[in-house]
Amino acid sequence: MHYPDVDPTQIQWRICSYLEVWDELLAHSYGGRPLVVGIDGHSGSGKTTLATGLAALDRGTAVVHTDDLAWHHSFSGWGDLLIDHLLTPLHEDHPIRYRPPAWVQRDRPGAITIPEGTSAVLVEGVGVARREARPWLDAVVWVHVRAEVGRRRLIAKGIDTEDCINDWMNEENDFLAEHRPWDIADVVVAGELGQPALTGRYGNVVTATGPVQVTKRLS
């Protein structure tokens, strides 16, 4: 199975607290609207764990899961929903209460909400840093994990069969190979190492400066 990702042996890793990572991301704030951070990575890489730990540091931070956009809609064909109904209103500093079409059709209760006064939004999910969404993201985090670890984590959840997981990962790999979100990451996180405390503040995470920031520093 082809597995597109960064080469972890070519990265200078460092141990940081979640608070240090958060401060690094806050440097990308423009003011006047919420900071928008895309957290991308393979399934099972630890994107949700990272987002939860970072959000625990700031009560004004909201987390959006792209799985909620993909739910009974499309594995990867939700980019228009993301841009039109979440990223565009965020750039206009509008509060959001959005029910995706599949939620309405299947009577799923609730909505994706981002309240007024939110200071930062972490959008996590496979493919969130796709090419068409990048102009709307202030910063991008790529969470690296080896294929066998990500697959083992998915199996351990006990939600899908192994055949379903294999099909999912094949489609995911094709999509990520096309968009290569790690190439434009501001921060790279080692998703196999480091877990946050319940508050996030005392957790450590292994990170590296992303390729886009390395290029900026060298230019």
GIRAPE-V241487 format. One record per residue. PHI is phi in radians with two decimals (999 if undefined). PSI is psi in whole degrees, 0 to 359 (999 if undefined). Layout:
[[PHI:PSI] [PHI:PSI]]
This chain:
[[999:124] [-1.18:132] [-2.26:92] [-1.31:128] [-3.00:176] [-1.20:160] [-1.61:105] [-1.13:341] [-1.36:349] [-1.81:13] [-1.98:141] [-1.61:98] [-1.42:155] [-2.54:154] [-1.66:126] [-2.26:157] [-1.40:161] [-1.05:326] [-1.12:322] [-1.16:319] [-1.11:318] [-1.09:316] [-1.07:322] [-1.12:320] [-1.26:324] [-1.10:338] [-1.13:345] [-1.62:4] [-1.19:143] [-1.86:344] [1.45:151] [1.51:352] [-2.84:168] [-1.14:146] [-1.17:135] [-2.06:117] [-2.05:128] [-1.67:128] [-1.97:108] [-2.00:163] [2.77:167] [-1.13:160] [-1.02:136] [1.41:10] [-1.41:337] [1.94:21] [-1.09:314] [-1.15:319] [-1.05:315] [-1.11:313] [-1.06:319] [-1.11:317] [-1.14:319] [-1.21:318] [-1.12:333] [-1.17:344] [-1.42:343] [-2.51:115] [-1.14:342] [-1.53:9] [-1.74:134] [-1.93:150] [-2.06:130] [-2.03:132] [-1.82:121] [-1.16:343] [-1.01:331] [-1.26:333] [-1.37:324] [-1.34:341] [-0.92:115] [0.92:27] [-2.09:293] [-2.94:147] [-1.05:310] [-2.22:355] [-1.56:42] [-1.96:13] [-1.04:322] [-1.17:323] [-1.11:317] [-1.07:311] [-1.25:312] [-1.27:324] [-1.87:348] [-2.16:302] [-1.21:318] [-1.10:310] [-1.04:325] [-1.11:320] [-1.20:340] [-1.69:6] [1.02:42] [-1.79:142] [-1.15:156] [-2.25:135] [-2.42:103] [-2.17:131] [-1.96:106] [-1.00:156] [-0.91:318] [-1.16:329] [-1.11:317] [-1.16:314] [-1.12:326] [-1.85:12] [0.99:37] [-1.26:128] [-1.28:163] [1.48:193] [-2.85:163] [-1.43:116] [-2.13:140] [-2.32:107] [-1.28:162] [-1.08:142] [1.56:1] [-1.12:133] [-1.67:336] [-2.67:148] [-2.25:125] [-1.80:114] [-1.81:111] [-2.01:139] [2.80:158] [-1.11:121] [1.54:10] [-1.13:330] [-1.64:34] [-1.06:159] [-0.96:316] [-1.23:341] [-1.63:345] [-1.03:322] [-1.08:342] [-1.68:354] [-1.79:127] [-1.33:330] [-2.65:153] [-2.23:134] [-1.99:131] [-1.88:126] [-1.80:115] [-1.58:141] [-2.66:147] [-1.23:151] [-1.01:317] [-1.19:329] [-1.28:315] [-1.04:317] [-1.12:318] [-1.10:322] [-1.15:320] [-1.13:318] [-1.11:320] [-1.13:335] [-1.16:335] [1.22:21] [-1.61:317] [-2.05:158] [-1.29:163] [-1.13:324] [-1.11:318] [-1.12:318] [-1.12:319] [-1.09:316] [-1.09:316] [-1.03:312] [-1.17:325] [-1.11:315] [-1.18:320] [-1.06:315] [-1.09:319] [-1.10:317] [-1.14:313] [-1.19:326] [-1.11:328] [-1.29:320] [-1.68:335] [0.80:60] [-1.12:336] [-1.12:335] [-1.18:337] [-1.98:18] [-1.27:139] [-1.48:329] [-2.39:138] [-1.97:134] [-2.07:137] [-1.44:101] [-1.23:350] [-1.60:350] [-2.16:129] [1.56:129] [-2.29:145] [-1.35:156] [-1.25:174] [-1.04:328] [-1.48:346] [1.50:324] [-1.07:324] [-1.71:6] [-1.40:150] [-1.95:152] [-2.50:146] [-1.64:120] [-2.30:174] [-2.65:156] [-1.16:131] [-1.26:160] [-0.95:322] [-1.17:324] [-1.31:325] [-1.07:316] [-1.08:317] [-1.07:320] [-1.23:330] [-1.47:341] [-1.45:999]]
